[in-house]
């Protein structure tokens, strides 16, 4: 077990540890959270009482250091800090425990939900996606954009003739570097296989994404998918919601998927949908994507747990058999070809558009 002490709590805040949260009033004698299970990863997240939009937090692994939280009045944020003096850290935690000023980590639920939500999430992978190399923890907030969003913005600005860059190259620490998926790129659609690769993403999933990026590890792929979902749920991060949908979509639009990967994906999606607060469904759930994946895609018959929980929890969103919807474009349906006049560019039009914004 590990603990995360708080040195101060000057403003009213909703504090979360993993999927649990509680409200703490300003200047309340609260000094942290104890009894946090060791590994694999955890997240402490915040939403201030006077700010309904901004959500932020820190991913960490208690095995990688001793961490505490303090309030930075200049930035108006609670910040995580690593304490390098182990003896000092232990004395602080012991003092807070003796004075009964720390709350206990909630007891594990019957389904062991946190394990099922983070089974394949690893801290070293998080630190690759959130490039903050100087820290042993990773900061995420609701305003952070993804690498793919930044690339799309810069491309749009260049096409419009603007000399303004879409993002600051030196601000990589405030960008989520998820795997970029371009469903209509030259990597995804091979010369001589245009229509095959346009309709069936098996080559792109297996040869390009799984083999080329994830070193044939479907567990690493599912780990990033889980991380994207959790960032969308905890922080309302729009780009993470898009990434989650895109990674689910890529599997469902492929005829050839590793069997173990597909069955594990079904389990993961079941717990994700089950855990997602219902009030978030209108901003984090894309109706068209889920209807296509569950009722029209190549894998529609191999996601029984997901279909069951969706039909039970969100009957108003699913149940529409969209046989005419071809789920091939991904992300936001943008044209990912390197040149607009590419002779191999398919002429079939279609797209998956995320119409609701956070």
C-alpha positions as CSV (number, residue, x, y, z in Angstrom):
1,X,0.0,0.0,0.0
2,X,1.1,3.6,-0.6
3,X,-0.1,7.0,0.4
4,X,-0.3,10.5,-1.2
5,X,-0.3,13.2,1.5
6,X,-1.7,16.7,0.8
7,X,0.2,19.6,2.4
8,X,-2.7,22.1,2.1
9,X,-6.3,22.4,0.8
10,X,-7.0,26.2,0.6
11,X,-9.9,26.0,-1.9
12,X,-13.0,23.8,-2.1
13,X,-12.4,20.9,-4.5
14,X,-13.8,17.7,-5.8
15,X,-10.9,15.2,-5.4
16,X,-10.8,11.9,-7.2
17,X,-8.6,8.8,-6.8
18,X,-9.2,6.4,-9.7
19,X,-12.9,6.0,-10.2
20,X,-13.9,7.4,-6.8
21,X,-14.4,11.0,-5.9
22,X,-15.5,13.2,-2.9
23,X,-15.9,16.8,-2.1
24,X,-13.7,18.6,0.3
25,X,-14.4,22.1,1.6
26,X,-11.8,24.8,1.7
27,X,-9.5,24.6,4.7
28,X,-11.0,21.3,5.8
29,X,-8.5,19.2,7.8
30,X,-7.8,16.8,5.0
31,X,-4.2,15.7,4.5
32,X,-4.3,13.0,1.8
33,X,-5.2,9.5,0.8
34,X,-3.8,6.4,2.4
35,X,-4.0,2.7,1.6
36,X,-3.7,3.0,-2.2
37,X,-3.0,-0.4,-3.7
38,X,0.4,-0.9,-5.2
39,X,0.4,-0.9,-9.0
40,X,-0.1,-0.8,-11.7
41,X,-1.2,2.8,-12.2
42,X,-3.5,5.3,-10.4
43,X,-4.7,8.8,-11.1
44,X,-5.6,11.7,-8.7
45,X,-7.8,14.2,-10.3
46,X,-9.3,17.6,-9.4
47,X,-12.1,19.9,-10.2
48,X,-12.3,23.2,-8.3
49,X,-15.6,24.3,-6.8
50,X,-15.4,27.7,-8.6
51,X,-14.4,26.2,-12.0
52,X,-16.9,23.8,-13.5
53,X,-15.0,23.3,-16.8
54,X,-11.4,22.7,-15.9
55,X,-10.5,19.2,-14.8
56,X,-6.9,18.0,-14.3
57,X,-4.9,15.4,-12.5
58,X,-1.8,13.2,-12.3
59,X,-1.1,9.6,-13.3
60,X,1.4,7.8,-11.1
61,X,2.7,4.5,-10.1
62,X,3.5,4.3,-6.3
63,X,6.3,1.9,-7.0
64,X,8.2,4.7,-8.8
65,X,8.5,7.2,-6.0
66,X,7.0,9.0,-3.1
67,X,4.5,11.7,-4.2
68,X,2.6,14.4,-2.4
69,X,0.2,17.2,-3.4
70,X,0.6,20.8,-2.6
71,X,-1.4,23.9,-3.8
72,X,0.4,26.4,-6.0
73,X,-1.2,29.7,-5.4
74,X,0.5,31.3,-8.4
75,X,-1.0,28.8,-10.9
76,X,-4.1,28.1,-8.9
77,X,-3.5,24.4,-9.2
78,X,-2.9,21.4,-7.0
79,X,0.5,20.0,-8.0
80,X,2.1,16.6,-7.6
81,X,5.7,16.6,-6.3
82,X,8.1,13.8,-5.8
83,X,9.7,13.7,-2.3
84,X,13.2,12.2,-2.7
85,X,13.9,12.0,1.0
86,X,12.2,8.7,1.8
87,X,12.6,9.1,5.6
88,X,11.1,12.5,5.6
89,X,8.1,11.3,3.5
90,X,7.4,8.4,5.8
91,X,7.5,10.7,8.8
92,X,5.0,13.1,7.2
93,X,2.6,10.2,6.3
94,X,3.0,8.7,9.8
95,X,2.1,12.0,11.4
96,X,-1.0,12.6,9.2
97,X,-2.1,9.0,9.9
98,X,-1.7,9.4,13.6
99,X,-3.7,12.5,13.6
100,X,-6.4,10.7,11.5
101,X,-6.2,13.4,8.8
102,X,-6.0,11.0,5.8
103,X,-8.9,9.2,4.1
104,X,-8.6,5.5,3.2
105,X,-8.7,4.3,-0.4
106,X,-12.1,2.8,-1.0
107,X,-12.4,-0.9,-0.7
108,X,-12.2,-2.8,-3.9
109,X,-15.6,-3.5,-5.5
110,X,-16.7,-7.0,-6.3
111,X,-15.8,-6.6,-10.0
112,X,-12.4,-5.1,-9.2
113,X,-13.3,-2.4,-11.7
114,X,-10.1,-0.5,-11.5
115,X,-8.1,-3.5,-12.6
116,X,-10.5,-4.1,-15.5
117,X,-10.2,-0.4,-16.5
118,X,-6.4,-0.4,-16.4
119,X,-5.3,-4.0,-17.0
120,X,-3.0,-3.1,-19.9
121,X,-2.1,0.5,-19.0
122,X,1.6,0.9,-18.0
123,X,3.3,3.9,-16.6
124,X,6.2,3.8,-19.0
125,X,3.7,4.0,-21.9
126,X,1.8,6.8,-20.3
127,X,5.1,8.8,-20.0
128,X,5.6,8.2,-23.7
129,X,2.2,9.6,-24.5
130,X,2.5,12.5,-22.1
131,X,6.1,13.6,-22.6
132,X,7.1,15.1,-19.3
133,X,10.5,13.3,-19.0
134,X,11.6,15.2,-15.9
135,X,8.7,13.7,-13.8
136,X,7.9,10.2,-12.7
137,X,4.2,11.1,-13.0
138,X,2.2,12.6,-15.8
139,X,-0.1,15.6,-15.8
140,X,-3.3,15.6,-18.0
141,X,-6.1,18.1,-18.2
142,X,-9.3,18.7,-20.2
143,X,-7.6,21.3,-22.5
144,X,-4.8,19.1,-23.8
145,X,-4.9,18.4,-27.5
146,X,-3.6,15.3,-29.2
147,X,-0.8,15.0,-31.7
148,X,-3.2,14.2,-34.5
149,X,-5.4,17.2,-33.7
150,X,-2.3,19.4,-33.9
151,X,-1.3,17.9,-37.2
152,X,-4.7,18.4,-38.7
153,X,-4.9,22.0,-37.5
154,X,-1.5,22.8,-38.9
155,X,-2.4,21.1,-42.2
156,X,-5.6,23.1,-42.4
157,X,-3.8,26.4,-41.7
158,X,-1.2,25.6,-44.4
159,X,-3.9,24.8,-47.0
160,X,-5.6,28.1,-46.1
161,X,-2.3,29.9,-46.8
162,X,-1.7,30.8,-43.2
163,X,1.8,31.1,-41.9
164,X,0.7,30.6,-38.3
165,X,1.7,27.2,-36.9
166,X,-1.0,25.1,-35.4
167,X,1.0,24.3,-32.2
168,X,4.1,25.1,-30.4
169,X,6.8,22.5,-31.1
170,X,8.3,23.2,-27.7
171,X,5.0,22.5,-25.9
172,X,5.1,18.7,-26.3
173,X,4.4,18.4,-22.6
174,X,1.0,19.7,-23.1
175,X,0.1,17.3,-25.9
176,X,-1.2,13.8,-25.8
177,X,1.0,11.8,-28.2
178,X,-1.4,9.0,-29.0
179,X,-0.8,6.7,-32.0
180,X,-1.9,8.6,-35.1
181,X,-4.4,6.7,-37.2
182,X,-4.9,7.8,-40.8
183,X,-7.5,5.5,-42.3
184,X,-7.0,6.8,-45.8
185,X,-3.3,7.3,-45.8
186,X,-0.9,5.5,-48.1
187,X,0.2,3.3,-45.2
188,X,-3.4,2.2,-44.8
189,X,-4.3,1.8,-48.5
190,X,-1.8,-0.1,-50.7
191,X,-1.4,0.5,-54.4
192,X,-3.3,-2.2,-56.2
193,X,-5.5,-2.9,-53.1
194,X,-7.4,0.4,-53.0
195,X,-10.9,-0.9,-52.7
196,X,-10.0,-3.9,-50.5
197,X,-8.0,-1.7,-48.0
198,X,-10.6,1.1,-48.1
199,X,-13.4,-1.3,-47.0
200,X,-11.4,-3.7,-44.8
201,X,-8.7,-2.3,-42.5
202,X,-7.1,-5.6,-41.7
203,X,-3.8,-4.7,-43.4
204,X,-3.6,-1.4,-41.7
205,X,-4.5,-2.8,-38.3
206,X,-2.2,-5.9,-38.4
207,X,0.8,-4.9,-40.6
208,X,1.0,-1.2,-39.9
209,X,-0.4,-0.5,-36.5
210,X,0.1,-3.7,-34.5
211,X,3.3,-4.9,-36.1
212,X,4.9,-1.6,-36.9
213,X,3.9,0.6,-33.9
214,X,3.0,-1.8,-31.1
215,X,5.6,-4.5,-31.9
216,X,2.9,-7.2,-32.4
217,X,1.6,-6.5,-28.9
218,X,-2.2,-6.3,-28.9
219,X,-2.0,-5.7,-25.1
220,X,-0.1,-2.4,-25.8
221,X,-2.7,-1.4,-28.2
222,X,-5.5,-2.1,-25.7
223,X,-3.5,-0.3,-23.1
224,X,-3.5,2.9,-25.1
225,X,-7.2,2.4,-25.8
226,X,-7.8,2.2,-22.1
227,X,-5.7,5.2,-21.3
228,X,-7.6,7.3,-23.9
229,X,-11.0,6.3,-22.5
230,X,-9.9,7.1,-18.9
231,X,-8.6,10.6,-20.0
232,X,-11.9,11.2,-21.7
233,X,-14.0,10.1,-18.7
234,X,-11.9,11.8,-15.9
235,X,-11.0,15.0,-17.7
236,X,-13.6,15.4,-20.4
237,X,-10.7,15.5,-22.8
238,X,-12.2,15.7,-26.3
239,X,-9.1,14.4,-28.2
240,X,-9.0,11.3,-26.0
241,X,-12.6,10.6,-26.7
242,X,-11.8,10.7,-30.5
243,X,-8.8,8.4,-29.9
244,X,-10.9,5.9,-28.0
245,X,-13.5,5.8,-30.7
246,X,-10.9,5.6,-33.5
247,X,-9.1,2.6,-31.9
248,X,-12.4,0.7,-31.4
249,X,-13.4,1.6,-34.9
250,X,-10.2,0.3,-36.4
251,X,-10.7,-3.1,-34.9
252,X,-14.3,-3.3,-35.9
253,X,-13.6,-2.3,-39.5
254,X,-11.1,-5.1,-39.9
255,X,-12.0,-8.7,-40.8
256,X,-8.8,-10.2,-39.5
257,X,-8.3,-9.5,-35.8
258,X,-6.4,-11.7,-33.3
259,X,-9.0,-13.8,-31.5
260,X,-7.7,-13.1,-28.0
261,X,-7.6,-9.4,-28.8
262,X,-11.2,-9.3,-29.8
263,X,-12.5,-11.2,-26.8
264,X,-10.4,-9.0,-24.5
265,X,-11.6,-5.8,-26.2
266,X,-15.2,-7.0,-25.6
267,X,-14.5,-7.3,-21.9
268,X,-12.7,-3.9,-21.7
269,X,-15.6,-2.1,-23.5
270,X,-18.1,-3.8,-21.2
271,X,-16.4,-2.3,-18.1
272,X,-15.8,1.0,-19.7
273,X,-19.5,1.5,-20.7
274,X,-20.6,0.1,-17.3
275,X,-18.4,2.6,-15.5
276,X,-19.0,5.7,-17.6
277,X,-21.4,8.1,-15.8
278,X,-24.7,8.3,-17.7
279,X,-24.6,12.1,-17.7
280,X,-21.4,11.9,-19.9
281,X,-23.0,9.9,-22.6
282,X,-24.1,12.8,-24.7
283,X,-20.6,14.2,-25.0
284,X,-18.4,11.1,-24.8
285,X,-20.5,8.5,-26.8
286,X,-20.7,8.8,-30.5
287,X,-24.0,7.2,-31.6
288,X,-23.1,6.5,-35.2
289,X,-19.8,4.8,-34.3
290,X,-21.4,2.5,-31.7
291,X,-24.3,1.5,-33.9
292,X,-22.0,0.7,-36.8
293,X,-19.6,-1.3,-34.6
294,X,-22.3,-3.3,-32.9
295,X,-24.8,-3.8,-35.7
296,X,-23.1,-3.3,-39.1
297,X,-19.3,-3.9,-38.8
298,X,-17.3,-7.0,-39.5
299,X,-17.1,-7.7,-35.8
300,X,-20.7,-7.1,-34.9
301,X,-21.3,-10.7,-33.7
302,X,-18.1,-10.8,-31.6
303,X,-18.9,-8.1,-29.0
304,X,-21.7,-9.6,-27.0
305,X,-20.8,-8.1,-23.7
306,X,-20.5,-4.7,-25.1
307,X,-23.8,-4.9,-27.0
308,X,-25.6,-6.2,-23.9
309,X,-24.4,-3.3,-21.6
310,X,-25.0,-0.7,-24.3
311,X,-28.5,-1.9,-24.9
312,X,-29.2,-2.0,-21.2
313,X,-27.6,1.3,-20.2
314,X,-28.1,3.4,-23.4
315,X,-31.1,2.0,-25.3
316,X,-31.7,5.4,-26.8
317,X,-28.3,5.4,-28.5
318,X,-28.1,2.0,-30.0
319,X,-30.2,-0.6,-31.8
320,X,-30.0,1.0,-35.2
321,X,-28.8,-1.4,-37.9
322,X,-26.9,1.0,-40.3
323,X,-26.0,-1.5,-43.0
324,X,-25.2,1.4,-45.4
325,X,-22.7,3.0,-43.0
326,X,-19.2,2.0,-44.0
327,X,-16.9,2.6,-41.0
328,X,-13.7,3.3,-42.8
329,X,-12.6,6.9,-42.4
330,X,-11.9,7.2,-38.7
331,X,-11.1,10.1,-36.4
332,X,-13.0,12.9,-37.9
333,X,-13.5,11.7,-41.5
334,X,-10.8,14.0,-42.8
335,X,-8.9,13.3,-46.0
336,X,-5.6,11.9,-44.9
337,X,-4.0,11.5,-48.3
338,X,-0.7,13.3,-48.7
339,X,-1.8,14.9,-52.0
340,X,-5.3,15.8,-53.1
341,X,-4.6,14.6,-56.7
342,X,-3.3,11.2,-55.7
343,X,-4.3,8.8,-58.5
344,X,-4.8,6.0,-56.0
345,X,-7.3,8.0,-53.9
346,X,-10.6,6.1,-53.6
347,X,-13.6,7.8,-55.0
348,X,-16.0,6.3,-52.4
349,X,-17.2,9.0,-50.0
350,X,-18.0,8.5,-46.4
351,X,-17.0,9.4,-42.9
352,X,-17.5,9.1,-39.2
353,X,-18.1,12.6,-37.8
354,X,-18.1,13.4,-34.1
355,X,-20.9,15.9,-34.0
356,X,-21.1,16.5,-30.2
357,X,-18.3,18.5,-28.6
358,X,-17.3,18.6,-24.9
